[in-house]
């Protein structure tokens, strides 16, 4: 039982006083890291101070006070300015950070300490942006070019000097007007085609990311034409003439290779030539070779009088060839020394060959002409040569019969063709070669041959039989039972000629040339033509009858060609009747229930009220029947279409169309929409795409028409949802232990992923506190939205790159070199320095190497330069830093 006690207090182990309570003064905490204070309370018994009754120890965290020196403000006249802190526990939240504008700008953040309410500050920074670049030295250039050439824009732009304090320059652009509203095209400085040079004024501007283009000077462009109007003066001169109003400079190449305005030879010989060139004075000579870049060049020839050579002497001047044969005989001519021969087609007047011989292939007249070896323009008169086509002669002849007796008087032929030819006979039969008179000296079957006497001779034959009428009575000829055989073209004959003959005889068959083929009462021919049958007495082959003729013919395939006035018909039209251009008298039929008159082919259009597609077939009725088909379409009275269901798409997409013809047959299809609302990929097809150019509702109309003029229209509603574009802003790089507020805009609601390091997952502006580099993904339930990501790069605490903003390379030992300093060991490092024209003047990969203000050993002028640094620390993550450095002396 304790009746009285004492209390003692200790702070961090040191006695701090006694009593029931104690007032402690928090220590001063410098920097960013909180300080922990350990407080111990010990209770002693009063009657026994050496005995501790109880003891308790607890910690007190003392947070540092707000230190503005830990903040670093980085103004930016292109993107948003940034505020960073050397203290990882500082929480920086944008209060008002508007996009920079030319002139004065203000940016405000709130500053708090992670896990503490001790710091609640608002900081504001004011910075100035100069806006667009200033043109210090504008372009004022004059340039001659040839029509069609493109000026060296880059070289012209390199003459412009600008000051770009805020880095808003974005290259150059060229315009055709001083107001800088019409971008320059090649057509704006194209030559009109006239003879003189033409001058154009072109305007150049610096493009500015913060405003309108800045005028940067003018170019006076003189465009020279490519001459094309020079022509020879003609005659015995090397002069050419300017057909451009004497605006051209004309020069001739001299014998020493130089050029002059005088012709090289005022009195040229026939065929002498000279090189010339013509150009507009002042035309450019880019390569400096003394020849203008745009000029007309050519060769002129003097055409002087000459003494014509004698004409060629014909050796073979007339050639004849039989009709149907190829010519194998050449024309031939000779000519005097110093000349050659050309051959000319009289029908065209054009030369076709040269040389002393020429083989014509087409009947007609040709000319040979002598030409001087050294002057193609000096020619002789022409000599004609002729190739004649001769007709083939006719050797037709007959005798009074085909069977004769040995006792018959001689027989003379009847020549109906060309007379004066030669006769001969087979088998030893005597025939007069000149008259064709036959002396019947032998019995048998013989062939008489007659050949005409001319160049294009013809030959014919005639078959006879001679019998001994004193030893036999000629039998009666065979009787034809089947003497005419006919087959259709393309078929093979299997039928036979059939004859009968008297007892004690047999039948001999001959071809049309009286060559024996076979014996018997039947014979199957294989080739079309006339065949002969003859009765022969059994036991006496020389006792024969006269011949009878049997014929085998091939019949052509009948044509079933027919047409109707049209192939598309409308219900209610007059029934169409066909025109048969082939063999008439056939039979018509049709498919799919269509009624057609079998004899006339008239189509009954009312027989198919629903319409459709059909075939009409026509078949001829002859031995070699043919068949043909005509497809016809019958359109019912009416057509219907379905444009398809309504469509919802997102802005930037195309709508797929799939219209249908629900009844009838469409002859034309057409999609339509409100003008300017979009484009069809194929407005005349049922299927295709429509690419809208607007958002909201668009009516698409499908109109279809059949061949009968019936029209149907259907529509669908296309709803084009605006594209919801989510954007995220915030600090892309923070130090380890820091936080950043991510701000999403563009949608009506948001869902964030990677939530363990976010203060909220369904708000628009969560605070992210990643321990390592993290990619956050935000999406929305809004239609036509896509998730976007934002990566926050976390750098190790304390890693910082320090870049001075000025140096003075004047060899005074102070700030003579521009160096970059790092608080930690760098893993990679590249430094680039550019002058105000964008030219690279210094580059290094060594962090310890600095720029001494020279380029190629030459001191650079005082002014502002731009640096760009690509670097990484131990984590290997590449970072970028850029800014301005001022060189002073």
C-alpha positions, 0 to 999 in steps of 0.5 A: 500500500503506497501512501505517497509517491514521487514522479521523475521525467527523463527526455532521451535518458536525461533528467527533465524534472519531477512532478505530476506533469511536465512541459516539454519544448519541441526541439528545432528540426532542420530539413525534411526528416522528422525527429523522435523524442523518447520520454520516460516517466518513473514513479518512486515511493516517497518513503523509499526513494530507491524503489521504482514503483512503475515506469513508462516510456513513450515516443513523441514525433517532432515534424520539421517546420515549413522550409520554402528553400526545399521547393524548386519552381521551374517555369515553362512557356510551352507546357505547364510549369512544375514545382518540385520539392527536395523533401520527399514528404512534402505533398504538392497539390496544384491550386491554379496552374493555367497554361502559359500565355505571353506576358506575366503568368502566375502558378499556385500550389498548396504544400503539406507534409505527409502524415502531419498537419504541421505544414499547410502552406500556399505558395505562388510563383510569377514568371514571364513568357515572351511568346513567339520567337522574334525575327532578328534577321529576316530573309531578303533573297533573290533566286533564279530557277528553271521552271519545274525546279524546286528551290533549296528551302532549307538553305534559304531558311538558314539565312534567317536569324531568330531569338526564341527565348521560350522555345516556341519556334516550330520550324518554317512555313512558306506562303504565297501571300503577305497575310500568310493565309495561303500555304505555298504550292508548286503551282503558285510559282509555275511558269505560264509557258510564255517566252520571257522569265517571270517573277514571283514573291514568296513569303516565309514565316516562323511557326510558333506553338504559342500563336500565329506564324511570325513573318520572317522575310520574302524571296523574289523568285525569277522562273525561267522557261524551258525554250521549245520554239527554235527551228531550222531556218531551212535551205543551205544554211546552219542558221536557226530561227527564234519563233519567240519574238527574238527573246532568246539568246541563240548560240552555235558550237564552234569548231574549237568547242566554244559557243558563239552567236555566229554560225560556225560555217556561213557557207556550208556544204550539203548535209553539213551540221552544227550544234546549237542552244537557245535560252533566256538571258540570265537563266541560272547555271547552278553547277557553273559549267557555262551552260544554262540549266534551262535551254533548248538544244539541237542539231541543224543540217544544211540542205543545199542543191545537189547533182542527182545520181543516175537511176538504178539499172534494173536486172530483174524488174518483173516477177510473176507468182501463181495465186496462192503461192509464195514468191521466191524471186527477188528484184535486182538492180545495179547502181553507180559507184558512190551511191546505194539503192533504196526500195520504196513501196509505191502504195505508201511512198515509204522506203522499205529496204536497201541494197541491190536486191529486194524480195517482194511478198505482196503483188504490186509496184515497187520503186528503186532509187539511187542515193548518194553515199554522203548525202541522203537528201540527194537522190535519183529518179525512181525506177518501177519494179512489178510483182504480178499474181497470175491466176491458176489455169483450168484443166477440166475435160470429159469424154463422151462416155466412161465405157468403150469397146475395143472395136470402137473408133477412137474418141476425142475429149471435150476440153472445157478448160484451158486448151493446148495442154498435154494428155497421158494415160495409164496402163499402156492405153494409147492417147494422143498427147496433143489432142487427147484422142484415145486408141482403144488398144487394150481392155481394162480400166484406165485413167486419162490425165490432162495438164495445162501448158501455162506457168500456173498449170492445172491437172485433171483426170478422167476414168474409163473402162475398155472391154472386149465386146466380142467375148462378153456382153457387158452386164447391167450396172448395179442397182442402188438400194442405198446410194445416198449417205448423210451424217452430221458434221463431227460424227463418224459414219457407220452406214453402208452403200447397198446395191444389187447386181445380176447373177454371175456378177460381183460389184467393184467399188471405186473412189472419185479418182477411179481407184478400186477400194473394195468388192461386195454389195455393201461398202462403208465410206469414211470420207465424204464425196462421190463413189462408183460401183461397177458390175463385173462378170464372174470369171471375166474381170474385163467384162464390166458394166457402166459405173453408177454413182453413190454419194456420202455427204456431211451435213452442217449442224443446224443453228438454233440461234434466236433472240428476243427484243430484250432480256428484261421484261416487266409484268404487264408488257406486251408478250415478246416474240423471238427472232430466229436467225438460225434454222426455223421450224423448231420447238420452244420450251421454258423453265421454272413454270414460264409459259411459252408458245412451242411454235412461235416462242411467244412468252406469256408474261402473265404466267409468272405473276411473281416474276423471276429469272427463266430460260427459254430453249429453242431446238431445231427439228432437222437431222442435225438439230441444234439447241440454244438458250436465252435467259430472261428476267421478268419483273413483277409489279413492285419492289421492296427494300430493307435498309437494315437496323439502326446503327450506333457507332463511335466518332471516327469509325465507319458504319457497315451497311447491309441493305436487302431487296426483300421482293423484286429485282433491283436494277439500281441501288443508291444510298443517300444522306444529308449533304456534308454528313459523311461519305459512302464507300460505294453508294450504288451497292447494297453493302459498303461503309458510311464514314460520318463527318458529324456527330449526333443522328444521321438518317441514311436512305436506301433507294432501289429501282427495278427495270420497270421503274418501280422504286422503294425507299427505306431508311435507318438511323445512324447515331454517332457518339462523340469520342470521349478522350480521357487525358491525365495530367500530373507530375510524371517524375517524383522523388521516392517518398513524394506524392503527386495528384493525378487529374483526369479530364474529358469524361463524366466518370472515372475508374482508376487501377493500381489502386493500392497507391491511390487515394481514391479509385472513382474520383477524377483527381486521386493522389498517387503515392507510389514507392516505385515507378508505376503506370496508372490506368484510368477508364470510364463507363462513358460510351466511346471512351478508351482507357489511358495510362499515365506513368509516374517515374519514381527516382531515388531520394536525393537524386538531382541534376544541377544545371547552372544558367550562365557561365563566362569563358573569359579565362579569369579562373571563375565559371570559365566552363559550363558543367552539369553537377549530379548529387548521385552517380550517373548511369548514363549521360549525354549533353547537347548544346545548340545555338539560336539557329538550332546548330549543335555546337557541343556534345559529350557523354562525359558528365565531368566534361564541360563546354568552354564556349567554343565551336571548332576552336572558335569562340562563340558569340555572347547570347542564349544557348539551349541545352538538352540532357538525357541521363539516368541514375542507378535504376537505369530509367532515362530522364530528360532535361532542357533549358537555356544557358547564357554565355557572357564574357 
